[in-house]
Amino acid sequence: MVVHLPILSLVTFLPFIGALFIFMIKGDEETVARNSRQLALWASFVTFVLSLMLIVRFDPSIAGFQFVETEQWISGLGIQYRMGVDGISVWFVLLSTFLTPLCILASWDSIRNHVKEYMIAFLVLETMMVGMFCALDFVIFYLFFEGVLIPMFLIIGVWGGPRRIYAAFKFFLYTLAGSVLMLIAVLTLYVVVGTTDIPTLMQAEINPTLQYWLWLAFFASFAVKVPMWPVHTWLPDAHVEAPTAGSVILAGVLLKMGAYGFLRFSLPMLPEASMFFQPLIFSLSVVAIIYTSLVALAQEDMKKLIAYSSVAHMGFVTIGIFTVSAQGVEGALFQMLSHGIISSALFLCVGVVYDRIHSRDISRYGGLVHRMPAYALVFMVFTLGALGLPGTSGFIGEFLSLLAAYQVNRLLAVLASTGVVLGAVYMLWLYRRVVLGVLDKEELKTILDLNRREVAIFTPLVVLVLWMGIYPEFFLGLMHASADNLVENFEIARALQMAAAAP
């Protein structure tokens, strides 16, 4: 019975069904808020448990898509509702379903206004995220890809900080502007190839000159989502103004959308253009790693520091992807997964003290270890993971990406590795000023340590950071076949195009 379930559709739309049930909740404000929280938590938790079936039943020896579901959607245009996952996308489905219930728990006490609408927005956001990673038709992908913007815009704009309207519109306009160009590229591909089926497009031969223009159109959208320097300026504002759970999803999942687009579309569909623009990607990535690391050192707001660190860490991802080697691709995928967990955990750590003191200024803290030893411990684990300490998840992805970069260009690897040093500086600086030192501020002398709900949130995150660092093969094992297949098909496509262009 389980074998024949449309598991991807269930995982995708179960949160949306939960949102519909929350929409129908009636009663006084307190009753509605309580029932909305509980229903959202149950809907997201059941979705996560169901998504674990993907890992249980996933065959790591198959490079292609699995759990494929196909139904006619707009038959006259050949557009299908088609879903499937491979070793590149399956972990991001799990990441989305894993972080959502943690976000619901993190918002349990901090969100007190319009709780019903807030929970609906998060469940709709989960449906859009999961659907985007599962979509195998370009039109369906684009609908989910853009659909993510609406609930996140509301989460920032309604429940964010004092400058939430500015941050929400900046986030929306930056991401929408690039997506318009991607839509033009999708329409062009449909006209040229005659289909929007993603696996078919991955095998299509596209004129090299056209590839360059299509690649730039996709780049305009994906670079903003990563975000790459210099189109990263929306990210610090969005993070600072977003509620804690909004920052978690923004850093944990939404930043992965651009890198996923490079892997799913730019490399397999536009190989010649990807190789042509490889130096551009490497240059922008190195600048992002060094520049945003230095900017992070100058921050006095904890959220801004972590936001700029995210731009630096995603620089390693784009470098790994465009080395176009199995090692680099797997390093990028692992780094994306690791960053999704560590950055989410760091924003949750900021949320813990913000809920108590209502300030993110680093200068307002110091000596928390004397009052919050459990908090100091979990914060230390995530700090060490963020700076890439061996034995944590942060080390594996950066190491594989740098190793692949060294084989392509030694100078590139040397310049990128400075980000590891700078990362250690700003993360240890943050930890030193917030957690260590003398407890001499009066408002901190009565601050309380982690409660049961917060322990329940941080425990699985700590376990994952250590598990991925100690036994990475469990996660890499599902990536091997798809990563090898991507690189192999890329080399074959380039060889065929070079042979066709030869006199």
N, C-alpha and C positions, 0 to 999 in steps of 0.2 A: 504493500500500500504506500509506504514511504517512497519507494523507488519511483512511482509514477506521479508523485505530487509535482506540480509546477513550482518548484522550490524558490526559484529566483523571483517569480511574480509574487509569491507569498511574502518573501522577505522584503520586497520592494514596497508592496502596497498595504501590508499589515499596519504600519504606523499611520498611514493615511486613513485607514478604517478606524483606528483608535482616535484620530483627530475628529472624525465625524461623530463618534460617540460622545466625545468631550463637548462638541458643539451643541449637542442635544441636552446637556446637563442643565437642569433648572433648580431654583431654590434661592435662599439668601446668599449673600456674598461669601460668608465664611464656609458654608456647605459646598458651594460651587468650587471654591478654591481648593478645599480639601479633597473633594472627589476628582477634580481635574488633575491634581498632583498624583493621586494614587492610580488613576486610569492611565495617565501618561507613563508612569513608571512601569506598570504591568505591560502595557503595549510595547514599550521599548525593550523590556527585559525578555519577553516572549520572542520578539523579533531576533534578539541576539542569540537566544538558545536555538532557535530555528536555523539561524545562519551558520551555526557550528556544524550542521549537517553537511555544509559545503566542504569543510575540511575533512570530515570523516569519510565522505564518499569521493573526494577528489583523487584522480589518478595522476600522480606526479610524472608518470612516464609519457603522458600524452601532451604534445606541444600545442595542439589546437584548442578550440573552445569546447567546454563541457557544460552539461545541464542546459543544452540549447532548447529554447522554446520559440516556435514560429507560428504566427497567425497573420492572415491578411489584414491590413489596416486601411490603406487606400489603394485598392487593387488597380485602379485605372492608371496610377502613376508608378506602380510597382513598389510602393512603400509598405514595408512589413513591420509589425510589432515583433521584433526579434531580440531575444535576450540570451546571454551566455557569458561565461567567465573562463579565463585561462590563468596561468601562473603569474601573469602580470597584474591582473585585476582582482583576483580572489581575495588577497589579503586586505585590499582597500575596502571591499565590502564588509569584511570582518571588522576593520578599524572603525568604520562608520557606525555599525550596529553596536560595537563595544563602547564607544565614547558617548553615545546618546543617553543611555540610562545613567551614566555617571554625571552627565550634564543636568539631567532631571533632578538627581539627588543634590547636586551642588547648588541648585536653584531653590531648594525646598524652603528655606527660611529667608533667603535674600530677596526673592521676588514676592512682593506683597500686593502689587497693583496689577489689575487685569491678568490675573493668574491663568484664567481659562484661555484667553487669547494667546498668552505666552506659550502654554503647553501645546496648543494647536500649531503654532508657528514652528516649534521644534520638531514635532512629529511630521509635519509636511516637509520640513527641511531634510529629515532623515530619508523620506521617500525619494526626494529629488537626488540626494547624494548616492544612495544605493542604486537607483535606476540609471544614473549616469555611468557608473562603473560596470553595469551589466549590459547596457544597450549595444546591440550589434547592427543597428540601422542608424545612419547619420542623422535622419530627421528626428528619430526618437532620442538619440544622444543629445542633439541640440536643444530639444525641448527640456530635458532634464538639466542640461548644462546651464541654460539660462534660467530655468525655474528655481534654481538654488538662490539666485539673487533676491527674489521677492521676500521669502521668509527671513533671510539674513538682513535685508534692508530694514524690515520691520523690527527685528530683534535689536538692532543697533539704534534705530531712530526712535523707538517707543520706550525701551527699557534701558537705554544707555545713559551716559553721563551728561554734564552740562552742555557740551558741544556736540551732542548726539546727532542733531539734524545735519550739521555741516559734515560730520564724519560719514553719516549714512549716504548722503548724496554724493560725496566724493568717491566712496566705495562703489556706488551704483554706476556713476558716470564713467569712471575709469574702466570698469569691467565690461560695461555695455558697449563702449566705443570700440574696443578690440573685437568684441563678439559680432558686431555688424560686419566687419571685414571677413570674419570666419564664415558667416552666413553666405556672403558672396562667393567664397571659395567652395562651399558645399554645393551651391547651385551650379557653379562652373563644373565641378566634378560630375554632377548629375547629367549635365548637358553633354560633356565629353565622353563619359564612360557609359551613361545610360542607366545607372543604378545608384541607389544610396546604401546598398548592402556593404557593410564595412569589410567583412572577409573577402568579398569580391574586389573591392577597391584596393585592398592590400596587395592583390596579385595583378592589378592592372598596370599596363605600360603607359606612362604619361610622357608627353613630349618634354624634354629637359628645359626648354625655354619657358614653357607653361609652369613647370615645376617651381621655378624660381619665384614667380608671382604668387602661386598658391602657397608656397612655403612662407613667404612674407606675410600673407594674409592670416595664416594660422599662427604665425609667430606673434602678430599683434595681439591676438587673444590670449595665447598661452603664456607669453612673457609677463603680461599684467597679472595673471592668476598666480604665477610662481611665488612672489613677483621678482622679476629681474631688475637690476639697476639699469636705467634710471627711472623706470615706471613703478617704483616701489613705494612712492611717497604716500599713497593712500593707506598703506598697511599700519604704520604707527598710530595714525589718527583713529582708524577703525578699532584697533586693539584697545587703545586708551579709553575710548568712549563706550565700547561694547560692555555689556555685563559679563561676568566671569565665564559663564557657560558659552556665551557668544564667542569670546576669545578662544575658548577651548576648541570649538568646532572650526573656527576660522583658521587657527594654526594647525589643528590636528588633521583636518580633512580638506578644507577648501584650497589651501595652498598646494595640495597635491594634484589638483585638477589640471593645472598647467603642465606639470611634469608628465602626468599621465597622458595628456594630449600629445606631447612630443613623442612618447613611446608608442602610442597607439596609431598615430596618424603621420606625423612628420617623417619619422625614420622609415617605416615600411612602405608608405605611399609615395614619398618624395625623396628617394635615396640620393639622387644626384645633387639636388638642391641642399639636402642636409649636409653632405660632404663639402659642398661649396661654401656654405655659411658656417662651417665648423669653427674657423678662426674667430668669427664674430662672437659665437657663443662662448668660446674659451675666454676671450678678452673681457666680455661683460661679466662672466662668472668670477674671474679673478678680481676685477674691480669691486664687485659686490662683496666678495669675501673679505677683502682688506678694508675697503672704505667703510662698510657698515659695521665691521668689528670695531674700528676706531670711533665711529659715531656712538656705538653702544657704550664705550668707555666714558663718554661725556654725559651720559644720561643720569638724571636724578629721580626719574620715575621708573619704578620697577617694571611696569608693563611695557614702557617704551624700550627699555633695555632688552627685554626678552623678544620684543617685536623685531628690533634690528638684528638680534642674534639669529632670528629665523631666516631673514634675508641672506645672512652669511652662510648658514647651514644649507640652505637650498642651492647655494652656489656650487657646493660639492655634488649635489644631485645633477644639475645640468652638465657639469663637467663629466661625470660618470656616464650619463646618457650619450653624449656626443663623442665619447671615445669609440663608440660603436664596437665594443668588445663584450663578450659574455661576462667577463669580470667587472667591467665598468657598469653595465646594465644592472647586474645583480647588486653591485654596490650601491647604485642609485636607488633601486627598489628598497633595499634594506635600510638605507639612510632615510628614505621617505617614511617608511614604517616606524623606524626608531624615533625620528623627529616628531612624528604625529603623537607618539606616546609621551616623550620627554617634554616637548613644548606644552602639551596639554596639561601635564602634571605641574609644570612650573607656573602656568597661569592659575591653576587651582591653588597652588601654594600662596600666590599673591592674593587670591580671593579669600583665603582663610584669615589672613591678618587684616585685610581691608574690611571684612565683615565685623571685625572687632574694634578697629581704630578709625576706620573710614578715611584712610589715607594710603596713597601708594608712594609717597615721598620716602626715598631711602634714608634721608636724614632724620626721619621721625622714629626710626627703629634702632636696634642695637641691643645685644645681650639677651635676645629671646631664648637662648639655650637654657638660661637659668629658670625661666618660667614655663617653657614649652619644649621639653626634651624630646618628646615624640615627634613634634613638628620639625625640630632641628635635624632629627635623624632622616626623615623622609626627604626634607629639602636637600640634605647633603647627598643622598642617593641620586636625585635628579640633577643636582649641580654637577656631580662627577660624570653622570651620563652625558650631560650637555657639553662638557669639555672633552669628551671622548676618552675617558679612562678605560684601559683594557679591563675586561670583565664586565663592562656595561654595554648596552646596545649601541651607544654612540660611537664606540671604537670601530666596530665591524664595518659599517657602511662607509665611514670616512677612509678607513684603511684600504678597502677594496677600490674605492673611487680614485684615491691618490696613486695606488699601485698601477691601475689602468692608465691614469694620466701620465705617469712616469714612462710607460712604454710608448706613449704617443709623442710626448714632448717633455723633456726633463725640466726645462725652465718653467713650464706650466705647473708641474708637480711641486717645484720648489716654492713658487709664488703662492700657490694654493695652500701649501702646508703652513705658511705664516698664519693662516686663519686658525689653525689648531692652537698655536701659541697664544694668539690674541684672544681666542675663545677661553682659554684657561685663565687669562688675566682678568677679563671682565666678569666671568662667572665667579671666580674666587673672590674678587673684589666685592661683588654683590653679597655673597654669602658672609664674608667677613663683616661687612657693615650692618647687615640685618640681623644675623644670628649670634655672632661672637661679640666679644668685648664686655664692657661693664654695663649692667642694667641700671642706668642712672636717670631714666625718664619716668616721671611719676605715673603717666597713663599706662605704662607697660608693666608696672609692678603688680597689677591685679589681673593681667591678661590671662586667659584660660587656654589650656592645651587642647589638642584635638579631641573632639567628642566622638561618639560611636559612629555617627553618620559619616564624619570625615575620615575616620579610620577605615570604614567600609569602602570609601571612594579610593583612598590611596593604596590600600593593600594590593589589589590586582595590578595597579600601575607599577609598584615597586617590584612585584614578582616578575612582570613582563620585562622590565628593564634589565634585571639580572639574568633572567632566563635567556633572553636574546643575546646577551653578552657572553654567557657561559656555553650555551648550546645553540649557536646560530644555524646549524644545519637543519634543524626542525623547520625553520622558516625559509631558508635558502633552498631546501629540497624541493619545494613546490614551484620554485622559480626557474630551476635549471633548464628544463626542457623548453619552456616558452622563451627564455632569454637566448638560449642557443639557437633556436629556430628563428628568432628575430634577426640575430646577427648573420646567420647563414643566408637567409632570404635577402637581407640587405646587400651582402657581398655578391650574390648571384645577380640581383637586379642591376647593380652598378656595372658588373662585368658585361652583362648583356647590352646595356646602354652604351658603354664604351666601345663594344664591338660594332654596334650599329652605327655609331658616329665615325668609326675609323674609315679611311678611304679604301 
